[in-house]
Amino acid sequence: MKKIQIITKEGIKILFPLFFALISITNTFAQHKSLDHHMEFGFGGGILNYTGDLSENFNMHSPKGAGSIFYRHSFDNEYISLKISLMSGKVAADEKNIDYPLQQNRKLNFEKTITEIAIIPEYNFFNFRDLTNRYYMSPYLFGGLGVTVVWGGNSPTFVNLPFGIGIKYQISKHWNLGGEFGARKLFSDDLDDMTDESILSSSSKNDWYYFTNIYLSYTFYREHCPREKLKK
């Protein structure tokens, strides 16, 4: 059985230092501006789906696993936050799972291992740490800029636009549970390596992939939580 390598040694040397460098820059900026903020570290797992030449419509026929770690920096009042994330997993498609005779006869397929690093601002609908929010939760929207590295072969790199919706829940003073669904628009049609127009009838101009995940995070405060203040 072929060994599956989620990320190469070269990838670790490049992406992990970049991930922590971005965290350091964000934290330094906040300290320099004397901003009230919370530092949140988390990890999660979920599935990746794809649309492109081999699957024009979103479907759940070929989901693949993925994992992520992230740093979230919340400014002033918890309504605005900035997330720096590192995600790795596999994207795949197989035409035998598509309910159309043409695709089933062609039997084209692909599977790629990808790693993504992204900077993503988030907008929370509620301050879920505020005492007036009895549910201690908030839905949120996010959108930002990312880079996707495809491992193996020529290891192409694509710029992507991540955006989507999520919900977060405060379990306790420090622990949070959340879930997200996010789309990634690639500015390329080469993720699936299907560029021969003579065998393809797809109208897709760009490839997309989607990350659905659940995460757990831990928050460090630079000042006491509002609920702790009230108790004093």
C-alpha positions in Angstrom: 0.0 0.0 0.0 1.3 3.4 -0.9 2.2 5.6 2.0 0.1 8.8 2.2 2.1 11.9 3.0 -0.1 14.8 4.1 2.7 17.3 4.1 6.3 17.0 2.9 9.5 18.0 4.8 9.9 20.9 2.4 6.4 22.0 3.2 7.1 22.0 6.9 10.2 24.1 6.4 8.2 26.7 4.5 4.6 26.8 5.8 5.0 26.3 9.5 7.6 29.1 10.0 5.3 31.3 7.9 2.3 30.4 10.0 4.1 31.3 13.3 5.7 34.4 11.7 2.2 35.7 10.9 1.0 35.1 14.4 4.0 37.0 15.8 3.4 40.0 13.5 -0.2 40.2 14.5 0.5 39.9 18.2 3.3 42.5 18.0 1.0 44.9 16.1 -1.7 44.6 18.8 0.8 45.2 21.6 2.2 48.2 19.8 -1.2 49.7 19.4 -2.1 48.8 23.1 -5.3 47.1 21.9 -7.5 45.1 24.2 -7.4 41.6 22.7 -7.7 37.9 23.2 -5.4 35.3 21.8 -7.1 32.0 20.8 -5.4 28.8 19.6 -7.3 25.9 18.2 -7.4 22.8 16.1 -10.1 21.0 14.1 -10.9 18.4 11.6 -13.4 17.8 8.8 -13.9 17.0 5.1 -12.9 18.6 1.8 -15.1 18.6 -1.3 -14.4 19.8 -4.8 -16.1 21.3 -7.9 -14.4 21.7 -11.2 -14.1 19.9 -14.5 -15.0 16.5 -13.0 -17.8 17.7 -10.8 -19.6 20.9 -11.9 -22.0 20.7 -8.9 -21.3 20.4 -5.2 -21.8 16.9 -4.0 -20.7 14.5 -1.3 -19.6 11.6 -3.5 -15.8 12.0 -2.9 -15.2 13.6 0.5 -11.7 13.5 1.9 -10.4 14.2 5.4 -8.5 17.3 6.4 -7.1 18.8 9.6 -6.3 22.4 10.7 -4.6 24.5 13.3 -5.3 28.2 13.8 -4.6 31.3 15.7 -7.5 33.8 16.2 -6.9 37.3 17.4 -10.0 39.2 18.7 -9.9 43.0 18.9 -11.6 45.3 21.3 -15.1 43.9 21.6 -15.2 40.4 20.0 -17.1 41.6 17.0 -14.0 41.7 14.8 -11.3 39.0 14.8 -8.5 37.9 12.6 -7.7 34.2 12.0 -4.5 32.8 10.7 -5.0 29.2 9.7 -3.0 26.2 8.4 -5.0 23.4 6.9 -3.9 20.1 5.2 -5.9 17.3 3.6 -6.9 15.7 0.3 -9.2 16.7 -2.5 -10.6 14.2 -5.0 -13.2 13.4 -7.6 -14.2 10.3 -9.5 -16.6 10.4 -12.4 -17.9 6.9 -11.6 -19.8 8.5 -8.8 -21.5 11.1 -11.1 -25.1 10.4 -12.2 -24.5 11.2 -15.9 -23.6 8.6 -18.6 -20.9 10.7 -20.2 -19.0 11.1 -17.0 -19.5 7.5 -16.0 -18.1 6.3 -19.4 -15.1 8.6 -19.3 -14.2 7.4 -15.8 -11.8 10.2 -15.1 -10.6 10.9 -11.6 -8.0 12.7 -9.5 -6.7 12.9 -6.0 -4.4 15.6 -4.6 -2.8 16.4 -1.2 -3.0 20.1 -0.5 -1.9 22.4 2.3 -3.4 25.9 2.7 -2.3 28.9 4.7 -4.7 31.8 5.0 -5.3 35.1 6.7 -9.1 35.5 7.3 -10.9 38.4 9.0 -14.2 37.4 10.7 -17.3 39.3 11.7 -19.3 38.0 14.7 -23.0 38.9 14.7 -22.9 39.0 18.5 -20.4 39.5 21.2 -20.7 36.0 22.5 -18.7 36.8 25.7 -21.0 39.7 26.7 -23.2 39.1 29.8 -26.4 40.1 27.9 -25.8 37.2 25.4 -27.4 34.4 27.5 -26.5 31.7 24.9 -22.8 32.5 24.9 -22.7 31.9 21.1 -22.5 33.8 17.9 -22.7 33.0 14.1 -20.1 34.7 12.0 -19.0 35.5 8.5 -15.5 35.2 7.2 -13.5 36.1 4.1 -9.9 36.5 3.3 -6.9 35.5 1.3 -5.0 32.2 1.1 -2.4 30.2 -0.6 -2.9 26.6 -1.6 0.1 24.3 -2.2 -0.4 21.0 -4.1 2.1 18.4 -3.1 3.6 16.0 -5.6 4.5 16.4 -9.3 5.4 20.0 -10.0 3.9 21.1 -6.7 1.9 24.0 -8.1 0.9 26.9 -5.8 -2.5 28.7 -6.2 -3.9 31.9 -4.7 -7.4 31.3 -3.2 -10.2 33.4 -1.8 -11.7 31.6 1.3 -15.1 32.7 2.5 -18.0 31.2 4.4 -20.0 31.1 7.6 -19.5 29.6 11.0 -20.8 29.4 14.5 -18.9 29.5 17.8 -20.0 28.6 21.4 -18.2 29.5 24.6 -18.0 26.3 26.7 -16.2 28.0 29.6 -14.1 31.0 30.3 -11.3 29.6 28.1 -12.7 26.8 26.0 -14.7 27.3 22.8 -16.4 24.9 20.3 -17.2 25.9 16.8 -18.1 24.8 13.3 -17.5 26.3 9.8 -18.4 25.8 6.2 -16.1 27.6 3.8 -15.5 27.7 0.1 -12.2 28.3 -1.6 -12.2 29.9 -5.0 -9.0 29.1 -6.9 -7.7 31.5 -9.7 -6.8 28.4 -11.7 -8.3 25.5 -13.5 -5.3 23.2 -12.9 -6.1 21.7 -9.5 -7.6 18.6 -11.1 -5.0 18.5 -14.0 -8.0 18.2 -16.4 -7.0 20.8 -19.1 -7.6 18.8 -22.3 -10.7 20.5 -23.8 -11.1 17.7 -26.3 -12.2 15.2 -23.6 -14.0 17.7 -21.3 -17.4 19.3 -21.7 -17.4 21.2 -18.4 -18.2 24.9 -18.4 -16.1 25.3 -15.2 -13.6 28.1 -15.5 -12.0 27.7 -12.1 -11.6 24.9 -9.6 -13.1 25.2 -6.1 -12.8 23.2 -2.9 -14.8 23.4 0.3 -13.8 22.8 3.9 -16.4 21.7 6.4 -15.0 21.4 9.9 -15.5 21.3 13.6 -12.9 22.9 15.9 -12.0 23.3 19.6 -10.0 26.3 20.8 -8.5 27.8 23.9 -8.5 31.6 24.7 -5.8 33.5 26.5 -6.9 36.8 28.0 -4.8 39.9 28.4 -7.4 41.2 30.8 -10.0 39.4 32.9 -13.1 38.0 31.2 -16.1 40.3 31.6 -17.9 37.6 33.6 -14.9 37.5 36.0 -15.0 41.2 36.4 -18.7 41.1 37.4 -18.0 38.6 40.0 -15.5 40.8 41.8 
